Amino acid sequence: MSAKSSESLGTTFNKLWSAAMFSKFADGLVGAAIPLLATTLTRDPILISVQSNMMLLPWLFFAIPLGALMDRVNRRFAMLFVQVTRVVIGATIAALIVTGQMSLWVLMLLTFIFGISEVLYDTATQSTIPFLLKGSQLERGNSRLQIADTVMQSFIGAPLGAILFVAFAFSPFMGISGCYVVAIILVSSIAARTMENTRSEATTHRPTLRVEMKEGLVYLCQDKVLLRLVVTTGAVGFCYALGQSTLVLFILDHLHVPEASYGILMIPLAVGALAGAFASPRLSARFGRSQTLAISLPLSALTLLLAGLAPNATWYMAASLLHGFFISQWNILLMSTYHAMIPNEIFGRIHGTRRTLVWGLMPVGGLIGGLLAKIDITLPLIVGGVAATLIATSGINFIKSIQTE
């Protein structure tokens, strides 16, 4: 084993990673339980598509200002605030279910608030990574985070969330509150100074938040390579959101999978994602980060189309396995590319701006997916898969040309 591969990523990163494991386990419980809860309140494809994108909508409205804020405040404090908010949301949903007061509109509101907390937590975490890790450690660090995401969220959280929901509908939401409490304890153990931003100016001499938000937008627009990468990612992400907007109905009503088995169908995706996370650093080292990145995107898009063509659960699970492998590689290598390209002192603003463009478009794609599902429940995956494959294929040469290593 090389010295580079055996080098420790540091105590602070390990604590951050441990907190991420519990957070992702909770996210897995939520990821299975909320769609199932929504289907008990409505079976309308449009309403389901709107509900499924409420978690993403805050990226459209809040990613830029919250990204700029993360360049100003202590990121450890922000993460603690977010986790406390999530504890309250989980307990609130559980209480509303027990008392029979839950409605679709209340669920949408709470999911939206949960999405706001995700904007803060994700931005704070990703803004900290390049400060904690050296350039040669980025793939390993992002790979470990992806593995934590896959194992805890998809392997354990999602299947268990579906089973718990069928047994006692309130139980997965109480579970997420407990997981986030553990994450709070872990983040609290991190020294505050290790998660401070690296801007050199004194706080009293800093420009206003509005000025710093503008700086982020200008930087992104002037960096043509970074801008095109964001636009390409945003276009493909739009197609993915379109395709997956009514996935819960596709699985339950088209593939005729029982609710208790809903989480089980997520396992092949997790298996593929885990394999992709382990393979990503090795493939990047052998073929180059940009080369591997360029191939991963069109292949992941093609598997979305294959999922839409699935006549049964076995076909769908096979397509999900491949999708997980390629999309996991894309996510890891893309984030490593951003970490290498964007200066840490403005990372929060750029991260927020690009997420506004990429994830902010997803709710629009989701709504279109809901309209297509009104015609036929398979159309969102098929249309989204075809469009994503064409866009991703057209960007292969551009992505190969990106130099960050």
N, C-alpha and C positions, 0 to 999 in steps of 0.2 A: 504494500500500500504506500502511495507517495506521501511525502510530508504535507503537501497541499491538501490532500483528501482527508488526512487524519488530524489536521489542525483544528483545535477547538474553536467553536463559534462564539464562545464567551458566556459567562454566567448570566448577564442581562438578557442576551438573546434566548438562552435556554428557559429562563423564567417567562419571557414573552411567549415563547413557543408552547410552554406548558399551559399558560392561560388560554392560548388559542385552542388547545385541544379540548378544554372544557367548554369554551364558547362554541366551537364547531359541533360538539356533541349536542348542545342545546339547539343550535341552528338546524341540526338534523331532525330533532324532535319537532321543531316548528315547521320545517319544510314538508314533513309528511302530514302533520296534524292540521295545519291551517287549510290546505286544499281540501282535505276530507271534511273539515268543519264547514267549509264554504258549500260543499255539495249537499250538506244537510239543510242548507238555508235556501238554495236555488239550484236549478239544473239548467238555467239559461246560459248558453255559451258566451254571449256577450258580457253578461255580469260576471261569469267565472273568469273571463279574460281580463276584465278590469280589476277584479280582486287579485288575480295572480300577478299583476304588475304594480300593485300599490306599494310593494317593497322597493321597486325601482324608481318610482315617480319622484321621491325626494332628491335623487341625483340630478334631476332636471332643474329643480328650484333652489337647492341648497349647496350643491357640491362646490361651486366656485367660492361663495363667501365662507363656507366652513373650511375649505382648503386653505384660503388665505389666513383664516383664524388659526389653523394648526401651525402656520409659520410664525405665529406670535406667542402662543401660550405653551405651557408645559404639557407635553403630550400624555404624560402619565396621569395627570389630573383629568384630562379630557376622557381618557379611557375608563377611569374609575367612575366618572359621572355617567358615561354611557351604560356601563354595566349595572349601575344602580337603577337607571331608567328601565332597563330590560327586565330586571327582577320585578319591578312594579307592573310592567305590562303583562308578564306571564301570570302573575297572581290575579290581575284584574280579569283576564280572559277566563281563567279557571273559575273565579267567583261568578261571573256572568253566566257561564254554562250551568253551574250548580243551581243558581237561582232562577234559571229559565229566562233570563233577560237578554240573552245574546241575539243580535240581529245582524243581517248582512252589512248594513251601513255602519254599525258599531265596529264590526270586524274589519271593515275597510279602513276606518279611522285609526284603529289600534295598529293595524298592519302598516299604515302610512307612518305613524309615529315610530314604530319599530324600524322602518326604513331610514328615517332620519338618524336614529342612533347608529345604524349600520354605516351611513356616510361618515359620521364622526370617527367611529372606531376603525374603519378600514383606512381612512386617510391618515389618522394618527399612527397606525401600525406601519403602513407603507412608507410614511415620511421618516420613520425611525430606522428602517432597515439599512439604508445606505450609510447612516451615521454609525451603526453598530458593526457593520461588516465591511471588509475590504472587497475590492472589485473581484478578486479571485474566489471570494466566498459567496458571491451573490446567487449562483445557481444552486449551491448546496443549501443555503439559507431558505431560498424560495421553494426549493424542492421539499425541505422538511416541513415548511408551512403547508404546502400542497398535500403532503402525505397526512399531516394532522387533519386537514380539511376532509380528505377522502375517507380515512379510517373512521374518524369519530362522527363525521356527519353522514356519510353515505352507507358505510358498513354497519355501524351500530345505531346511530341516532334515527335515521329514516325508517328502517324496519321496526325498531322498537317503538317509535312514535306512532306508526300505523297500528301496531298491536295494542298499545296502551289506549289509543283513541277508541278503538272498537270495544275494548273492555270497559273503560271508564273515560268518557270524553274529556273530562277536566284534567286527568292525570298527567298527560305530556306537558301541559302548560305549567303545572306545579313543578314538574321535573326541570323545565328550563330555568325557573327561578333559582332552584338549588344549584344548578351548574354555574350560573352567572355569579352566585355568591362565592363559589370556590375561585372563579376567575378574578373576582375582586380581591380576594386574599392574596393571590399570586402576584397580581399587578402592584398591590400595596407593598409587597416585599422588595420591589425594584427601587433603587435609589433615584430620587427625583432628578438629580443633576444629570443622570445618564440618558435621560430622554428629553432634554432641552434641545430647542432648535439651535442651529449653528450660526445664525446671522450675527455679524460682528458689531453692528451699530448698537448703541445703547437704546433701550426701550423708549426713553423720553425723546429721542431724536428720530424715531421711525416715522415714515409717512403714514397717512391715514389708511384704514382698511380698504377703502374704495380705491385709493391710489395703488396699493399693492395688488388688488384684484386686477386692475388695468395692466399692471406690469406683467402679470402672468399671461393675460390674453395676448399682449403684444409679443412677448417672448415666443409663445406658441405659434403665432401667425408668421413670425419672421424666420422661424426654423422650419424650412420647407420639408425636410425629411421627416421631422417629428410630426408636423401637421398632416402630411400625407399618410403616415402610419396610423394616426388617430382617426382620420377620415375612413381609411380602409377598415379598421377595426370596428368603427361605428356602423358602417354599412352592413358588415357581416353580423354584428350584434343585433341590428334591427331585424334581420332575417331570422336569426335564432329566436328572438322574442316572438316574432310572428308565428314561427313554427311550434313553439312550446307553450303558447298562451293557454291552450285548452287541453294540455297533456293529460291532466287528471281525468277528463271526460273521455279522451281517446283510450286510456288504459281501462277505465271502468266500463264504458259503454260499447266501445268498438272491439277491444280485445277480451271483454267479458271477464275481467279479473276481479275477484272479491276484494272488498275494502281492506280486510285484514292482510291480504297479500300485496297490497299496493307498494309497501316499502320494500318487499322482496324483489320487485321488478327494478328497483334502484340499485341492487347489489352488483349486477354486471357492469353498470356504469362506474361504480366505485372500484371494481376489480381492474377495469381498464385504466381508470385514472391513477390508481396506485401504481400499476405497472409503468404508466407514462411518467409518473413522478420520479420513480427510481431510474428509469432509462434516460430521462432528459439530460442530466449532467454528463452522462457518458456519451450520448449522441452528440451533444453540443461540443464536447472535447474532441470527438473524432472528426465530425463533419463541419464544425463551425456553428456558432449560435445562429447567425442569419440564415444559413442554408437549411438547418433543421427547422427553424421558425417558418420559413417560406413553404415547406412541404406540409407541415402540420395543419395549417389552416384549411387548405382546400380538401384535404382528406377528412378532417372533422366535419366540414360542411357536407361532403358526400354521404357520410354516415347518417346525417340528419334526414336526408332524403330516403335512405334505405329504411330508416325507422318508420317513416310515413307510409311506406309500401308494405309494411308488415301485415301479413294475414293472420298472424297468431302471436302469442306471447313469446314463444321461443325465438322467432325471427326478430322480434323487437329487442329482446335481451341480447342477441348476438350483435345487432346494430349498435346498441347502447354500449356494449363492451368495447367496440372499436372507437366509438365516439369519445368515450372516456379516456382512452389511451392518447388520442391525438389532441383533444382539447386541453388535457392536462399539460402536455408538452407545450402547447401554444401559450397557455397562461403563465407557466413558469418562465419560459424564455422571453415572452413579451415583457413581463415585469422586470426581469433582469436587464433587458434592453433599455427600458425606461430608467431604471436605477443608474445605468451607466451613462445615459444621455443627458439627464436633467440634474443640474446642481442642487445639492441638498437644501440649501437655504431658501430655494423657491419651489421645492418639490411639492409642498402642500397645495400651492396655487395651481401649478401645472397639472397635478394629479386631479384636483377638483375640476379644472376646466375640461380636461380630456374626458373625465367620467361624465360630466354634464353632456358633452357631445355624444359619447358612446352609450351610456346607460340612460341618458335623458330621452333618447330616441326610442328606447325599447318599449315604453308604455304605448307609444303610437303604433309600433309594430304589433304589440299585443292586442290592441283594439281591432286592427285590421284582421288579425288572426281569428278573433272572435266572430267577426262578420263572415269570414270564409267558412268557419265551422258551422254557421247557421245553414249553409248550403250542404256541406259534407264534412264530417268530423275529421276526415283524413287530409283535407285540403291544406290546412295550415302547415303541417309538416312537409307535405310535398312541395307546395309553392315556396315556402321558406327554404327548404333544402336545395331546390333548383337555383333560386336566386343567390343564395349564399355561395354555392359552388362556383357559379359564374363569376361573381365578384372576387372571391378568393383566388381563383385561377388567374384572373387578370392581373393580380398583384404579386405574383410569384417573383418575377424578375426584379421588381422594385425592392421587395423585402430582402432578397438575396444580396442586393447591393449595399445594404446598411452595414456600416462599419462601427462597431462599438468595443471590440476586443483589443 
